[in-house]
């Protein structure tokens, strides 16, 4: 198995977490993370364009093999936040598409289950699981960073299966021939 680079994105309009892991299977060779922030005083369209441009720059510089982004969710208590999050994810997906990058969308509960064993794990439990995987002693803060790294780790661990789904390729090339 070759080394792969996976970028994980924890979307947010004010702050989007970006985590990048390089490795093979479950072995992490290197990692990095950062934030893309937008100014709250600007119009939403301007903030989305800023996020798009900065993410495209990261994708050009890093050239990952796969992007894993947290799937959109909405809290019934705050329905407007789900709408805004959908706009943010749309911009992220567009940046990936423009870069020719395959994308997998992973629900937050699935991310928690893969790394902690429980889909109901707390943010702190998820952060500790990411810290353990990366062999870190100090906490990863803010949460957007550990969440983005969690998504990148999932992409790394499940790379072969995720890349097929992201590219819409069948596992068995013979299967494709049968469909034609």
C-alpha contacts under 8 A as a table, 3 or more apart, distances in Angstrom:
res1	aa1	res2	aa2	distance
1	X	24	X	6.53
1	X	25	X	7.65
2	X	24	X	6.40
3	X	22	X	6.60
3	X	23	X	5.04
3	X	24	X	5.05
4	X	22	X	5.50
4	X	23	X	5.59
4	X	24	X	6.39
4	X	64	X	7.57
4	X	65	X	6.22
4	X	156	X	7.27
5	X	20	X	6.91
5	X	21	X	5.74
5	X	22	X	4.30
5	X	23	X	6.73
5	X	63	X	7.90
5	X	64	X	4.86
5	X	65	X	5.38
5	X	66	X	6.92
5	X	156	X	7.54
6	X	20	X	5.64
6	X	21	X	5.48
6	X	22	X	6.39
6	X	64	X	5.45
6	X	65	X	5.85
6	X	66	X	4.96
6	X	67	X	5.83
6	X	68	X	7.37
6	X	152	X	5.37
6	X	153	X	7.64
6	X	155	X	6.18
6	X	156	X	6.17
7	X	18	X	6.89
7	X	19	X	5.61
7	X	20	X	4.40
7	X	21	X	6.63
7	X	64	X	6.25
7	X	66	X	6.37
7	X	67	X	4.85
7	X	68	X	6.28
7	X	148	X	7.91
7	X	149	X	7.96
7	X	151	X	7.81
7	X	152	X	5.19
8	X	17	X	7.96
8	X	18	X	5.78
8	X	19	X	4.95
8	X	20	X	6.17
8	X	67	X	5.83
8	X	68	X	4.79
8	X	69	X	5.74
8	X	148	X	4.70
8	X	149	X	5.90
8	X	150	X	7.26
8	X	151	X	4.76
8	X	152	X	4.05
8	X	153	X	7.77
8	X	155	X	7.72
9	X	16	X	6.95
9	X	17	X	5.69
9	X	18	X	4.90
9	X	19	X	6.53
9	X	67	X	7.42
9	X	68	X	6.26
9	X	69	X	4.65
9	X	70	X	6.52
9	X	147	X	7.92
9	X	148	X	4.88
9	X	149	X	7.98
9	X	151	X	6.91
9	X	152	X	7.68
10	X	16	X	5.61
10	X	17	X	4.79
10	X	18	X	6.54
10	X	69	X	6.23
10	X	70	X	5.70
10	X	144	X	5.91
10	X	145	X	7.67
10	X	147	X	6.02
10	X	148	X	4.83
10	X	151	X	7.80
11	X	15	X	7.31
11	X	16	X	4.68
11	X	17	X	6.49
11	X	69	X	7.38
11	X	70	X	6.84
11	X	85	X	7.02
11	X	88	X	6.48
11	X	89	X	6.37
11	X	92	X	7.99
12	X	15	X	5.07
12	X	16	X	4.71
12	X	17	X	7.74
12	X	85	X	6.32
12	X	88	X	6.52
13	X	16	X	6.69
13	X	37	X	7.62
13	X	38	X	6.75
13	X	47	X	7.27
13	X	48	X	7.39
13	X	84	X	7.36
13	X	85	X	7.07
13	X	88	X	6.21
14	X	37	X	5.50
14	X	38	X	5.13
14	X	39	X	6.87
14	X	40	X	6.64
15	X	35	X	6.30
15	X	36	X	5.60
15	X	37	X	4.38
15	X	38	X	6.51
15	X	144	X	7.60
16	X	35	X	5.60
16	X	36	X	5.11
16	X	37	X	6.40
16	X	144	X	6.70
17	X	33	X	7.45
17	X	34	X	6.11
17	X	35	X	4.74
17	X	36	X	6.56
17	X	144	X	4.60
17	X	145	X	5.02
17	X	147	X	7.31
17	X	148	X	5.39
18	X	33	X	5.44
18	X	34	X	5.29
18	X	35	X	5.84
18	X	36	X	7.50
18	X	144	X	7.77
18	X	145	X	6.45
18	X	148	X	5.28
18	X	149	X	7.23
19	X	31	X	7.34
19	X	32	X	5.91
19	X	33	X	4.24
19	X	34	X	6.62
19	X	145	X	6.47
19	X	146	X	7.76
19	X	148	X	4.72
19	X	149	X	4.38
19	X	150	X	7.90
19	X	151	X	7.76
19	X	152	X	6.15
20	X	31	X	5.39
20	X	32	X	5.27
20	X	33	X	6.06
20	X	148	X	7.99
20	X	149	X	6.50
20	X	152	X	6.01
21	X	28	X	6.71
21	X	29	X	7.45
21	X	30	X	5.77
21	X	31	X	4.29
21	X	32	X	6.68
21	X	149	X	7.30
21	X	152	X	6.01
21	X	153	X	6.62
21	X	156	X	7.36
22	X	28	X	5.98
22	X	29	X	5.46
22	X	30	X	5.25
22	X	31	X	6.24
22	X	156	X	7.60
23	X	26	X	7.43
23	X	27	X	5.57
23	X	28	X	4.40
23	X	29	X	4.64
23	X	30	X	6.85
23	X	156	X	7.00
24	X	27	X	5.28
24	X	28	X	6.61
24	X	29	X	7.63
24	X	156	X	7.06
24	X	157	X	7.89
25	X	28	X	7.96
25	X	156	X	6.30
25	X	157	X	5.21
25	X	158	X	7.52
25	X	159	X	7.50
26	X	156	X	6.95
26	X	157	X	5.19
28	X	31	X	7.51
28	X	134	X	7.16
33	X	145	X	6.24
33	X	148	X	7.76
33	X	149	X	7.11
34	X	145	X	6.51
35	X	144	X	7.73
35	X	145	X	7.20
36	X	51	X	6.73
36	X	54	X	7.24
36	X	55	X	7.74
37	X	51	X	7.59
38	X	47	X	5.60
38	X	50	X	7.07
38	X	51	X	7.05
39	X	42	X	5.77
39	X	47	X	6.90
40	X	43	X	7.87
42	X	46	X	6.35
42	X	47	X	6.37
43	X	46	X	5.34
43	X	47	X	6.34
44	X	47	X	5.04
44	X	48	X	6.11
45	X	48	X	5.11
45	X	49	X	6.20
46	X	49	X	5.10
46	X	50	X	6.17
47	X	50	X	5.07
47	X	51	X	6.21
48	X	51	X	5.08
48	X	52	X	6.11
48	X	87	X	7.90
48	X	88	X	6.61
48	X	91	X	6.75
49	X	52	X	5.00
49	X	53	X	6.12
49	X	91	X	7.96
50	X	53	X	5.22
50	X	54	X	6.10
51	X	54	X	5.29
51	X	55	X	5.95
51	X	91	X	7.67
51	X	92	X	7.97
52	X	55	X	5.23
52	X	56	X	6.07
52	X	91	X	5.90
52	X	92	X	6.52
52	X	95	X	6.11
53	X	56	X	5.15
53	X	57	X	6.30
54	X	57	X	5.08
54	X	58	X	6.40
55	X	58	X	5.03
55	X	59	X	6.19
55	X	92	X	7.46
55	X	95	X	6.82
56	X	59	X	5.03
56	X	60	X	6.12
56	X	95	X	5.66
56	X	96	X	7.65
56	X	99	X	7.36
57	X	60	X	5.10
57	X	61	X	6.18
58	X	61	X	5.13
58	X	62	X	5.91
59	X	62	X	5.25
59	X	63	X	5.37
59	X	64	X	6.79
59	X	96	X	7.76
59	X	99	X	7.08
60	X	63	X	5.55
60	X	99	X	7.51
64	X	67	X	7.20
64	X	101	X	7.62
65	X	101	X	6.77
65	X	102	X	7.40
66	X	101	X	6.09
66	X	102	X	5.34
66	X	103	X	6.01
66	X	104	X	7.80
66	X	155	X	7.26
66	X	163	X	7.05
67	X	96	X	7.36
67	X	101	X	6.85
67	X	102	X	6.30
67	X	103	X	4.73
67	X	104	X	6.33
67	X	152	X	7.49
67	X	155	X	7.52
68	X	103	X	5.73
68	X	104	X	4.81
68	X	105	X	5.78
68	X	106	X	6.87
68	X	151	X	5.80
68	X	152	X	6.16
68	X	154	X	7.99
68	X	155	X	6.12
69	X	89	X	7.91
69	X	103	X	7.33
69	X	104	X	6.37
69	X	105	X	4.96
69	X	106	X	6.22
69	X	148	X	7.93
69	X	151	X	6.74
70	X	105	X	5.64
70	X	106	X	5.06
70	X	107	X	5.76
70	X	108	X	6.20
70	X	151	X	7.17
71	X	89	X	7.85
71	X	105	X	4.96
71	X	106	X	5.12
71	X	107	X	4.79
71	X	108	X	6.95
72	X	82	X	6.98
72	X	85	X	6.44
72	X	86	X	5.93
72	X	89	X	7.14
72	X	107	X	7.37
73	X	82	X	5.92
73	X	85	X	7.77
73	X	107	X	7.83
74	X	78	X	7.11
74	X	79	X	5.92
74	X	81	X	6.77
74	X	82	X	4.24
74	X	83	X	7.70
75	X	78	X	5.24
75	X	79	X	5.89
75	X	81	X	7.73
75	X	82	X	6.92
76	X	79	X	5.48
78	X	81	X	5.68
78	X	82	X	7.25
79	X	82	X	5.37
79	X	83	X	6.78
80	X	83	X	5.10
80	X	84	X	6.36
81	X	84	X	5.09
81	X	85	X	6.01
82	X	85	X	4.96
82	X	86	X	6.11
83	X	86	X	5.07
83	X	87	X	6.52
84	X	87	X	5.13
84	X	88	X	6.38
85	X	88	X	5.01
85	X	89	X	6.13
86	X	89	X	5.13
86	X	90	X	6.07
87	X	90	X	5.05
87	X	91	X	6.46
88	X	91	X	5.27
88	X	92	X	6.36
89	X	92	X	4.91
89	X	93	X	6.05
90	X	93	X	5.16
90	X	94	X	6.15
91	X	94	X	5.03
91	X	95	X	6.26
92	X	95	X	5.16
92	X	96	X	6.36
93	X	96	X	5.10
93	X	97	X	6.10
93	X	103	X	7.42
94	X	97	X	4.99
94	X	98	X	6.04
95	X	98	X	5.16
95	X	99	X	6.25
96	X	99	X	5.07
96	X	100	X	6.25
96	X	101	X	5.04
96	X	102	X	7.07
96	X	103	X	6.99
97	X	100	X	5.00
97	X	101	X	5.78
97	X	102	X	7.35
98	X	101	X	7.61
102	X	163	X	6.91
102	X	166	X	5.29
102	X	167	X	5.86
103	X	163	X	7.94
103	X	166	X	5.31
103	X	167	X	7.85
104	X	162	X	6.74
104	X	163	X	7.85
104	X	165	X	7.60
104	X	166	X	5.44
106	X	110	X	6.58
106	X	111	X	6.68
106	X	151	X	7.64
107	X	110	X	5.35
107	X	111	X	6.50
108	X	111	X	5.10
108	X	112	X	6.30
108	X	119	X	7.93
109	X	112	X	5.11
109	X	113	X	6.14
109	X	118	X	7.98
109	X	119	X	4.44
109	X	120	X	6.61
110	X	113	X	5.00
110	X	114	X	6.11
110	X	119	X	5.97
111	X	114	X	5.33
111	X	115	X	6.37
111	X	119	X	7.41
111	X	150	X	6.96
111	X	151	X	6.60
111	X	154	X	7.09
112	X	115	X	5.45
112	X	116	X	5.64
112	X	117	X	7.01
112	X	118	X	6.07
112	X	119	X	4.95
112	X	120	X	7.04
112	X	121	X	6.01
112	X	126	X	6.12
113	X	116	X	5.36
113	X	117	X	4.45
113	X	118	X	4.26
113	X	119	X	4.20
113	X	120	X	7.52
113	X	121	X	7.49
114	X	117	X	5.79
114	X	118	X	7.58
114	X	119	X	7.94
114	X	154	X	7.27
115	X	126	X	6.87
115	X	129	X	6.08
115	X	130	X	7.34
115	X	150	X	7.46
115	X	154	X	7.76
116	X	119	X	7.76
116	X	121	X	6.85
116	X	125	X	7.01
116	X	126	X	6.31
116	X	129	X	6.11
118	X	121	X	5.37
121	X	125	X	5.87
121	X	126	X	6.59
122	X	125	X	5.13
122	X	126	X	6.35
123	X	126	X	5.10
123	X	127	X	6.12
123	X	143	X	7.31
124	X	127	X	5.01
124	X	128	X	6.17
125	X	128	X	5.14
125	X	129	X	6.24
126	X	129	X	5.08
126	X	130	X	6.27
126	X	146	X	7.71
126	X	147	X	7.62
126	X	150	X	7.66
127	X	130	X	5.14
127	X	131	X	6.08
127	X	139	X	7.40
127	X	140	X	6.70
127	X	143	X	7.42
127	X	146	X	5.49
127	X	147	X	7.24
127	X	150	X	7.98
128	X	131	X	4.92
128	X	132	X	6.05
128	X	139	X	7.49
129	X	132	X	5.05
129	X	133	X	6.25
130	X	133	X	5.10
130	X	134	X	6.23
130	X	146	X	6.57
130	X	149	X	7.02
130	X	150	X	5.87
131	X	134	X	5.20
131	X	135	X	5.87
131	X	136	X	5.04
131	X	137	X	7.03
131	X	138	X	7.73
131	X	139	X	7.06
131	X	140	X	7.11
132	X	135	X	4.90
132	X	136	X	6.27
133	X	136	X	7.91
136	X	139	X	7.71
140	X	143	X	7.06
140	X	145	X	6.68
140	X	146	X	5.71
141	X	144	X	7.44
141	X	145	X	6.29
141	X	146	X	6.87
142	X	145	X	5.79
142	X	146	X	7.24
143	X	146	X	5.30
143	X	147	X	6.00
144	X	147	X	5.12
144	X	148	X	6.04
145	X	148	X	5.18
145	X	149	X	6.20
146	X	149	X	5.05
146	X	150	X	6.00
147	X	150	X	4.97
147	X	151	X	6.38
148	X	151	X	5.20
148	X	152	X	6.32
149	X	152	X	4.97
149	X	153	X	6.07
150	X	153	X	5.10
150	X	154	X	6.30
151	X	154	X	5.14
151	X	155	X	6.32
152	X	155	X	5.05
152	X	156	X	6.25
153	X	156	X	4.97
153	X	157	X	6.07
154	X	157	X	5.11
154	X	158	X	5.96
154	X	159	X	7.88
155	X	158	X	5.27
155	X	159	X	5.23
155	X	162	X	6.75
156	X	159	X	4.94
158	X	161	X	5.69
158	X	162	X	5.71
159	X	162	X	5.07
159	X	163	X	5.75
160	X	163	X	5.43
160	X	164	X	6.50
161	X	164	X	5.40
161	X	165	X	6.54
162	X	165	X	5.23
162	X	166	X	5.96
163	X	166	X	4.93
163	X	167	X	5.94
164	X	167	X	5.25
164	X	168	X	5.65
164	X	169	X	4.82
164	X	170	X	6.49
164	X	171	X	6.76
165	X	168	X	4.69
165	X	169	X	6.23
165	X	170	X	7.75
166	X	169	X	7.83
170	X	173	X	6.35
170	X	175	X	6.53
170	X	176	X	6.41
171	X	175	X	7.71
172	X	175	X	5.28
172	X	176	X	7.23
173	X	176	X	5.37
173	X	177	X	6.82
174	X	177	X	5.12
174	X	178	X	6.40
175	X	178	X	5.17
175	X	179	X	6.62
176	X	179	X	5.30
176	X	180	X	6.76
177	X	180	X	5.45
